[in-house]
Amino acid sequence: MVKNSEVYKRKVDKTQIPVCNILGVDIAAVNMDWLLDFTQKYIQDLSGDYLCVSNVHTTVTAFEDEAYCAVQNGGIMAIPDGGPLSAVGRKRGYPQMERITGPDYMREILKFSLEKGYRHYFYGSTEETLDKLRRRITADYPGVQIVGMYSPPFRSMTEEEDVAFVKEINSANPDFLWVALGAPKQEIWMAAHQGQIDALMVGVGAGFDYLAGNIRRAPKWMQRFNLEWLYRLMQEPGRLFKRYWHTNLKFIWEAVVKGK
């Protein structure tokens, strides 16, 4: 597949976005209000681009993988989903930098989507989760336009299937394509389709599961103290222990102690 970032012509001046470089990743030094204002101002011009929702895991992965680092830095921005990222950013002189989670960003966009006429396409997860997600959005945000949902096969798509899928998305004319494939797969997928998809692509990881009610958010006090990772670990220890052990320790050593 053609790497579209080589030919994609961005319409929005990326230099206006304040960033804090953490382990080689330019993390947007912004807060939710700033991001929502930016999104509403430029949504039409952001069509074809992508936004990474970055945390400790993706940042450490990018630190260890040059190609993935280029993917993280290749979109319009990488927002600080992980509390430790915003904490490091504030310590480095960006007092306005706050944690912005993927599920929270998606909820905020959905809140004013009816007023703005925004159209949404959801790509990823399972058919069961997408059905639950549709019901939850319909109940919580009446009138919001869901123009498509697709649960991809677990195997890689053929080139013909991919071309047909891109055509299907574009024919639905969404403003937002929410992508929930998990990191790093979702960011790599968005980068590969930069300039092909006529919508702003946003990689939200487990965002569909959160909004559908499959996964519970951590209590507010744990979120405040950057302990949501611990809450998720308690829910899925078998899947997450090895990841957190490696990435959390490496982040502390490289970003906090050594200041990279």
C-alpha positions in Angstrom: 0.0 0.0 0.0 1.2 3.5 -0.8 2.4 5.5 2.2 0.0 8.4 1.9 1.8 10.7 4.2 4.4 11.1 1.4 1.7 12.6 -0.9 -0.9 14.0 1.6 -1.2 17.7 1.5 -2.2 19.0 4.9 -4.5 22.0 4.9 -4.0 22.9 8.6 -0.8 24.6 9.8 0.6 22.1 12.3 3.1 24.5 13.8 0.3 26.3 15.6 -0.1 23.2 17.9 2.1 23.5 21.0 4.0 20.2 21.6 6.2 18.7 24.2 8.6 16.1 22.9 8.6 13.0 25.1 10.8 10.1 24.1 10.8 11.4 20.5 7.0 11.8 20.3 5.6 15.3 19.8 2.8 15.1 22.4 0.3 18.0 22.0 0.6 20.3 25.0 -3.1 21.1 25.1 -6.2 20.6 27.2 -9.7 19.4 26.2 -11.1 22.9 25.7 -8.3 23.8 23.3 -8.7 20.5 21.4 -12.5 20.9 21.0 -12.1 24.5 19.7 -9.4 23.3 17.3 -11.5 20.4 16.1 -14.6 22.6 15.4 -12.6 25.3 13.7 -10.8 23.0 11.3 -12.9 19.8 11.0 -13.5 20.3 7.2 -9.7 20.9 6.6 -8.8 17.9 8.7 -10.4 15.5 6.3 -7.9 12.8 5.3 -5.7 13.4 8.4 -5.4 11.4 11.6 -5.1 12.0 15.4 -3.3 9.7 17.7 -4.5 9.2 21.3 -1.2 8.5 23.0 -0.3 7.0 26.3 2.7 5.5 28.1 2.5 2.3 26.1 2.4 3.9 22.7 5.1 6.5 23.6 7.5 3.8 24.8 6.7 1.7 21.8 7.5 4.7 19.5 10.8 5.2 21.5 11.8 1.6 20.7 10.5 1.6 17.1 11.6 4.4 14.7 8.9 3.6 12.1 6.1 3.7 14.7 7.5 7.0 16.0 7.2 8.4 12.5 3.6 7.2 12.5 2.9 8.9 15.9 4.4 12.1 14.6 2.9 11.9 11.1 -0.7 12.8 12.0 -2.1 16.2 12.8 -1.2 15.6 16.5 -0.8 13.1 19.3 -2.8 14.0 22.3 -1.8 13.1 25.9 -4.2 10.3 26.8 -1.9 9.0 29.5 -1.8 11.0 32.8 2.0 10.6 33.1 2.5 12.3 29.7 0.6 15.4 30.8 2.4 15.4 34.2 5.8 15.3 32.4 4.7 18.0 30.1 3.7 20.3 32.9 7.0 19.7 34.6 8.8 20.7 31.4 7.0 24.0 31.2 3.6 23.4 29.7 1.2 24.3 32.6 -1.9 24.1 30.3 -1.2 20.5 29.3 -3.9 18.1 30.6 -4.8 14.5 30.1 -7.3 14.0 27.3 -8.6 10.4 27.0 -10.0 9.0 23.8 -13.4 8.0 25.3 -13.7 11.5 26.8 -12.9 13.2 23.5 -15.3 11.1 21.7 -18.1 11.8 24.2 -17.4 15.6 24.0 -17.6 15.5 20.2 -20.9 13.5 20.3 -22.4 16.1 22.7 -22.5 18.8 20.1 -22.6 16.6 17.0 -26.4 17.1 16.5 -26.0 20.9 16.6 -23.0 20.8 14.2 -24.4 18.1 12.0 -21.4 15.9 12.4 -21.5 12.4 10.9 -19.8 9.4 12.5 -18.4 6.1 11.2 -17.1 3.5 13.7 -14.4 1.0 12.6 -13.1 -1.8 14.8 -14.1 -4.1 17.7 -16.7 -6.8 17.4 -20.2 -6.8 15.9 -21.6 -7.3 19.4 -19.8 -4.3 20.8 -20.7 -2.2 17.8 -24.4 -3.1 18.4 -24.1 -2.1 22.1 -22.3 1.1 21.1 -25.0 2.1 18.6 -27.7 1.6 21.3 -25.8 3.6 23.9 -25.1 6.5 21.5 -28.7 6.5 20.3 -29.9 6.7 23.9 -27.4 9.2 25.2 -27.1 11.4 22.2 -30.5 11.3 20.4 -30.4 12.3 16.7 -26.6 12.0 16.3 -25.8 10.6 12.8 -24.1 7.2 12.8 -23.5 6.7 9.1 -21.6 3.4 9.4 -20.1 0.7 11.6 -17.8 -2.1 10.6 -16.1 -4.9 12.5 -13.1 -5.9 10.4 -11.9 -9.6 10.0 -9.1 -10.7 12.3 -7.0 -11.5 9.2 -5.4 -8.8 7.1 -7.6 -7.4 4.3 -6.7 -8.0 0.7 -5.9 -5.0 -1.4 -9.2 -5.3 -3.2 -11.1 -5.5 0.1 -9.3 -2.5 1.4 -10.1 -0.4 -1.7 -13.8 -1.4 -1.5 -13.9 -0.5 2.2 -12.4 2.9 1.7 -14.9 3.5 -1.0 -17.7 2.5 1.3 -16.5 4.8 4.1 -16.2 7.8 1.7 -19.6 7.2 0.2 -21.1 7.5 3.7 -19.5 10.9 4.0 -18.5 10.9 7.7 -16.8 13.8 9.4 -15.2 11.5 12.0 -13.9 7.9 11.5 -13.4 6.5 15.0 -10.8 3.6 14.8 -10.6 1.0 17.6 -8.1 -1.6 16.5 -5.8 -1.3 19.5 -2.2 0.2 19.5 0.0 0.1 17.5 -2.3 -1.4 14.8 -4.8 1.4 14.7 -2.1 4.1 14.3 -0.4 2.2 11.5 -3.7 1.7 9.8 -4.6 5.4 9.9 -1.1 6.4 8.6 -1.4 4.0 5.7 -4.8 5.5 4.8 -3.8 9.2 5.3 -5.2 11.1 2.4 -7.5 8.2 1.3 -10.2 8.5 3.9 -12.4 11.6 3.6 -12.8 12.2 7.3 -10.7 12.9 10.4 -9.5 9.5 11.7 -9.1 9.2 15.5 -7.6 6.1 17.1 -9.4 5.4 20.3 -8.2 2.0 21.4 -10.6 0.6 23.9 -12.9 3.6 23.5 -15.7 1.5 21.9 -15.6 -0.9 24.9 -15.8 2.0 27.4 -18.8 3.7 25.7 -20.6 0.4 25.1 -20.2 -0.5 28.8 -17.9 -3.5 28.3 -15.1 -1.9 30.4 -15.7 0.3 33.4 -13.7 3.5 33.9 -11.6 3.8 37.0 -13.0 5.9 39.9 -12.4 9.6 39.5 -9.9 9.6 42.4 -7.8 7.0 40.6 -7.9 9.0 37.3 -6.8 12.1 39.2 -3.7 10.3 40.5 -2.9 8.8 37.1 -3.8 5.3 38.4 -6.3 4.3 35.7 -3.7 1.9 34.3 -3.8 0.1 37.7 -7.6 -0.2 37.5 -7.4 -1.7 34.0 -4.6 -4.1 35.2 -6.9 -5.4 37.9 -9.6 -6.0 35.2 -7.3 -7.7 32.7 -4.1 -8.9 34.5 -3.3 -11.7 32.1 -3.2 -9.4 29.1 -1.8 -6.2 30.5 0.7 -7.2 33.2 3.7 -7.8 30.9 3.0 -4.7 28.9 2.7 -2.4 32.0 5.7 -3.9 33.7 7.9 -3.1 30.7 6.5 0.2 29.4 5.8 1.8 32.8 9.3 1.1 34.2 10.9 2.2 30.9 8.9 5.4 30.8 9.9 6.3 34.4 13.6 5.6 33.7 13.8 7.2 30.3 11.3 10.1 30.5 11.2 11.0 34.2 14.7 10.1 35.5 16.7 10.8 32.3 14.4 13.5 30.9 14.2 12.2 27.3 
